[in-house]
Amino acid sequence: MLKNYKLCFTVSLKAAMLFLVVLLSFTSARAQTAPSATGIVKDSTGVALPGVTVNAQNTTTGTAINAVTDKDGIFNINNLQTGGNYTFTFTYVGYITKTLSGYTATAGNKISLAVILKEGATALTQVVVTGYGRSSKAEVTGAITSVQAEDFNRGVISSPAQLLQGKVPGLNVTRNGNPNDQGAIILRGPSTLRDGAQEPFYVIDGVPGASIALLAPEDIMTMDVLKDASSTAIYGSRAANGVIMVTTRKAKPGEPRLSYSAYAGFEKVSNQIDVLTGDQLRQFLADNNRSLNPVDNNEGANTDWQKELTRSAFSHNHNLSLSGNTGKTAYNVSMNYLKNQGIIKDSEMERFILRANLDQKYFNDRLRLNISAVNSITSTSDIPDEVYLNMLTYLPTVNVRQPDGSFSENFTRTRGYLNPVSLVENSILDGKAKTFLGNALAEAKLFDGLRYTLSVSYQDEQNNNNAYYNRASGLAQGYNGYGLRNSYTNNKKVIESFFNYDKTFGDHDLKLLAGYSWQEDRNNDGFSTSNRNFITDALGYNNLGLGNPPAGSTVVYDQVAPISTLRLISFYGRAQYNYKYKYMLQASLRRDGSSAFGVNNRWGYFPAVSAGWNISKESFMENVKFVNDLKLRAGYGSSGNTQGFNAFTRLLLYQTSTTSRFYYNGNFINAVGPVQNPNPDLKWERTDMTNIGVDFTLFNHILTGSVDVYDKRTSDLIWNYNVSTTQYFVNTLTANAGKISNKGIEVMLSAKPFNGKAFKWTTTLNFSHNKNELVSLSNDVFTLPYLQTAYLGGKGQSSNPSQIVQEGSPIGSFLLARYAGKDENGVSQFYKADGSISNQPPVVADFSVAGSAQPKLIYGWNNSFIYKNFDFSFFLRGVYGNKVLNATLANLNSPSDATNVNIPKFTLDESPNDNNAYILSDRYLESGSYLRLDNATLGYTLKFKTKAINSLRFYATGNNLFVITNYRGIDPEINMGGLTPGIDNNNFYPKTRSFLLGMSVNF
């Protein structure tokens, strides 16, 4: 019986093996017989393109087979029809469709293809950088504006923010002519009451919070501005003001490349306030039976103080870079040097930046390691703030120096009346900032579609500020020399660890992100010290120990600000799905925890969701020939604001007092007492935003553009509220209460009217409108009906505000006296609250809201022309509908003071009896609208066929060539940052007009 079972088993096994052999032979024969196709698809830089649709069509039978490239850009198509004549079509969003024809499928053969796809010229083709990744514009469902290097502003650029001025709808950049001024940057309107908390959040090559001052403009390749909350929410509590993603230049595949660029420029004052000459002032006084004090009237003196203080400034910039990319190893090293002289003597900025980047791939490109470092050293020289007023008011009837060589001074005068040339020459204000950023990144491809990234960065910033007022300085009278030095360090440590999973299956594309972030900021680690009464001015601030302070005084050692450590821990995730690149959906969530906030609100959640619909891919659009691309998108999200926030704001703080002492153990001891209340409920300001937009390309790619409409609402505004001392230690508490609203529309249009081989013209127009409104300053716990701000001072006006923050009005609303003309004696009159008219100085109760500093329209228009080897471009930008308070003119317009200070030519039309002419009122509230020819550049490029030189370009540029405005001050572009925007108050460094020549060469 057992033998029979063994026999049957043996026979069955042999039969099965025979069947298997036959089956394998048949399958092998068929596999060898059926033709197939395989290949790889890359972009123009050699990077593999996953998700490319490959269509293999038999032109004889009409049958087709589709495939999609994998993560490595590879595709495989089996079971082609033997003998078929095939055409292969490669389609990928953002790239020009490519078709290869004339391939015959023969039995047993495999068709091998290597395809390069070029980026297309449509509105949806551009690749933009998003949080923790990048996407084609066709996949983006949020409001993102990308500015490429060739579109950056040109000229003497000392701050990277200048590159975007006027280029991004909704982004308002204001800056004066000081080379050391970083300007103010506000995106989609002000949404906080705190100074230093309005600027967008910067991410440089994936490193969040990196200092933008580290980068030279020549090292920046693109700047992607993430504007709506559905785009920014992935950065959670730091993204309420928008996010600017900065991508630096990387090495392109090929042989090593060496490039050098340089420019030299001359700058001069673009505009000045016309004040009286010495003779004109003497004549004005004589005509009105008045005369100067003899000490203020040097015979024949006609001093133009603005001319004495300004100069034609020379600036030059040099950038040298070396890069190479073998495919496995890529490197880039660059050096940049900028010397930017200010047009006011003794003001300048000097900067040196060294940057290096090394990228290496291992294990068949499954592991990528990147190390980058950048070091920036910036030295600054500045002038005392008192110079701005005195260069206008100091009497022109006085010589700069007296016959003995000493500066003309009249220290018996009050109100800061000081020789402005002496202020500059006898004061030293130097600064030096050293900033280092190092980043190490590892990216591993774990398996199909899954990537893990670990990024570790360290930023160290050392700041040294030194001042010395010598024995002749009017700012340190009686001190016999006064020196001040402070030094402090800020450092930032960031760890980013995240997974990306990208999977394409058929018509579906899925992208998942999950990550963890840890950050620690340690700020203000340093001290400040000062001394006076030096035996010589020769050493300046370099040896404060040489001072000899008077008996009974002490050398002060102090910190610039309390040393603080702030930690932020985050968990975040995002899911993106698209179907046929026709329907797109994105959702993200970030959970942030910050040590800055109260124990009851230590953690916060910031969600976002958005969707997009590529309408142009629908079948009903096939016959709409003039539409090339059309996409509708909508999104909603929440983000927070922790910028400008002190790590100790939530805590109970104590402080010593030198004015309150008590007797203890035989000695008088400084008292220690509470100075700040604790708030365990303190939390970050929260911004919720809805955005609806459309992107389009029309008329065979001639016209592209986008339109966005948004509703941005910020709640839980942080402010100091008055509280009862029966409940709290001190009478104020930092708490959350208020709300701000910003609503607006943004439009960007770009057209190519001519796009031939010899001549090309590209024109781009952008404009935006934003309506800002303070919704509330109060809640159920804290009440604040309004907030009066901008106490500008002036004769008898120190208690008068010039702006008000109140419900229903925008930030920057002016609160001013109402000018009612002049009486029969030529004296200025003002309306009282009851409507009556008086020539007495008004009181605050008579003031009324008289306009806003917020513009109704911000616009920019760029034109670029190319004819053979010549290129020419010009850029116009401006604002409309805003008000500027010309407090500088008001302060100068004082005919009754003409024996003490100079007056402008404007005052010649005033009555000499007008003792009220200088009073701030709506008379000095002027239109801030302007149109500026910001840039015009003419260039010529030589291209060489030699291996030594690739191209050589020469160009000439003019900046701020003209301004059309009705504003009577130096320039209408007044700082829009902070809680008191739009005020010109004796502190404006004149804007410049520059002309420069430059060249760039690529080897």
Phi, psi and omega in degrees: 000314179296321179297321180298319177298319179296320180296313179299319180296319181294316180297317181295321180295317179296320179295319180294319180294321178297318180295320180295318178299315179298318181295317179295321179296318180295316180296318180296317180297319179294319179298322179288335184276317186287125178287159181213175178219143177215163180176180179227144181238128179230165173271185186290345178263002178092007180272132180296143181249108174279154176083010178284131178276125180247121181248117177257112185244128175281110185289345180276310184264341182086356179285151183221151176232134180252149173215166180229135180292147179275192184298337180263010179078014185260142176229155176222133177232119179255170173060043169290154180284125181299131178085357182286145175265113191252146171240131181251126180243129183247121184235131178209131183299129180097356183229155180287128179299136182237138181236130176243129184231170176088027180255127179257129181271107178254152185301133175079358182255153178241126178278125181249130184230141172234116192239136174247122177258135178263146178296139181276167182254058179236168182294337185259008185267340187293139176268127181240152179268127177244179180297119177062033177170188177214155182214158170286154182300333180294333181271344186287134179247003179248181180268106182227130174247126181250131178242122181273163184302322182290347180259359180296154173296147181248161178132197177280094186258114178254345179230129181304335179299332179296335181297332185259357186300117179082000185263338186242119178299131180094351180257117183253112180247122178236138184202143176266196186269002181290124181296343180263003181271129179272347179079182179240138182232121180228130180248123178057042171084157179290137183226023177207159177262355188265133175293146179077012183234022184250348187281146176299161179271131183259139173232116184252114181050041177088354180268110182286140176076011179292151182286125179290340179290351179288339192256139168276143180306326181292341181270356183265129180265314178215155172228115180257120183261112178271116193254324183261163186292333179293337177269325187268342188299339179296342175260007166055241191285001181246009194244011185295334181265013184092164181231134176248114180269119182252126177246123180272167183291139177238159180289136176269152180302142178130195182292158177303142182237136177240130180223150179220136176222151182202154170213157174229133185223153175244135179237145176219167180296131181277334181198150178224161174276129180281107175251168185286147169284173178300315181294321179295322179292318178298320180293318179300316181291320179296321179296339182245022175056045178228163182212162181276155168295132182307327180292341180257017183223085176280132185302126177077002183290129174222066187278124173264097186294327177295321178290322181296331186263341184257167182207167168276110187273145179247131179228147176213152185222140180223135179223125180235130181221147177229130182216157178199154182208111179267358186102319176262322182237130177228140180217156178207127177230133180217151176229138180226136176230131178227130172239112184241101177285143173273157181282344170267130186305144178074006174252129180194167177223134178232130186221138175231130182232130175240127185226139180219145180215131179230128182233128184226137179249144182226165172052058178057043177066019180274344178231129177236128177244136181225132175233130179222150179210142176219137180230129182235134176236117182239123177249135183232149170231130184231180182238155177296147180298332182296344181296321187300319180283314186291334178291345177257327188260341183296137188299130178284355180273008180242137175286158178298317180232154175275167182305332180278002178093349179283156179289142175291121179218151174226082185289354176285344179282153179250188177062034172069028178281104186221145178301116186292328177292321176297321178303318182287313187281338182254012178230136177241122178232096184246150176216154176215130178237124176247119183235130179235136175229121176241139182220133175239132184227138174233129179234121183241132173270102188286310171202186190309112175089347184254125178235142176242134182234132174236124181233129178234127182226153178220127178239130180234127182234120179248126182239130177232125179237129185229137179222144174215125176249113187284181188294344178264357184286132177288350180272354179219053182295131178082356181273344181057043183097127181224126180240146181218133176223141170219150182216131178209158184234137171240136174224154184224128176243131182225133172238125175241127180226116185209157177248139170241132176235116180243126182219130175244125177224108183067235180270006185253141178228127183233133176230125181239145179225135174216132185205171180225141181226140176227134181219140175225125178247127174242118189238155172063038176275092183180197181205170178226144178212157181213164177201167181211177179063068181266147180285343178206153176268359189298325184268352179057229181271006189284342177214086183292342179293347179280354179290155180230080183296150181300155179303137179094342177266161181234151174287128186268125172245127185211164174268148176299316177201163181300138174294132183222150174236126183236130181241144179225125178239135187220147170235134184215156179206155180209144176231131178234132179225137171219147180244113180057024185053027180253314179240128184231143179220137179221139176219141179218158178211132176233137176244114183251140172235130184231140177283353184282339190255169185296158184296339180274349181222043184288331183244148178219153180246137182229094182267163176203147176214142179208160181216153178222150180225113175279090186296327184294346179270357178285151183297328182289354178262358184301326182265001177271084191291332185282350178260117176268314178221141177207118182228133175253137180220154179209145182204158176217140179196171179233142176216170185235175180225111176244006183289152178065027187248133180278137181295344184256005187299331183277349192261159169282120183244144176245157181209146176280158180229127178276350180262347179239111184233156177221157185271124181214126174054040176085004181225155172271122186247140175297136180286149176239129181209165180290140178235353181212133178281148173281153176219095181290350181261001182297136180217174183284155172291144186238132178242122175252132184223136172249134182223131174235129184216165177221136174245143184209154171226128187230161170057054177058046174070017178283320183241126174233159180180179178207152177226132179230138173238132185223157174228109187246120183235122181251132180234173180060042178300140181266128178205165177269117182252145176288135179226165182280135178283357172282343178249335186232163180292313180242171191271007175229153179219130175280119187212170178261133178204313194280174179219143177229143178239138171229124177233140183193179178223143180229137181227135175225128181231137177223132183228151175237080182299326177229131181217050180273183180287323183267324185231131178225141176224123176238129179234135183228129180235133173225144174208155182212151177231133179226135175249114181259139180210131171279113183282318183200151171247359188231168170215199184290341185255317186246136184235129175213106185293324179197170180224112178272134186225182175060063174274096190273344179078202188109170184303114176069013185240013185296336180263007182262126173281161176241350177221161179220141173252113183211159183300137178088356181239157178281161171296135183091023176282130184274133176245106190222160170294152182260118183286134183240028180080202183235151179278189185293344178263005179080018181265134181298140180240162182219149177283139173268173184298329181274004178096350179284168184243138180217149175261015174272149179305132183287160175249167186301328180297339179271351184287158176214161178289131190230023180131177186226151176280348183284126181287150175276335182213133172239133186214159175210143181222117182245139178229134181229129181236139176230124174230107184054245182266000180265146172223144180217137178215151171217151187226123176249140175213164180181180175226162180216141169091010179256162178245147176234131176272113182272070180291336177297313179294321179299317180295324180284331188278073182225082184300331180289345180259012187294346175277348183249326181221159179285160180232157178280163177298335176304326185287343179298337178271000179269159174284135178295348179271357187280097177278356180252003188300329186278349187294130179296126178207181179292354173298329182259010175270109190245163176293130177263009181292144177201158170235124186236131167279095191282330185202142170218129185226133174239128183225161177220131184243129174256128177249136184244150177261002178281160178284338185287313183235132179269310180206156179219126183233136174243146180207158175233136185228141171238136180241145178053053187288325172202159177226129175256116183200158173260003182290137186266359178274193182293316181200141182282352181279082183264146183308130181254008180275166176078191184272350182233066182285160170076030181239124176257101189229072174055030183221022186261116174285121187305141174288159186247159168245123187238152175225130183218154175242136183217167177209156174216140182226138179242127181257000000 
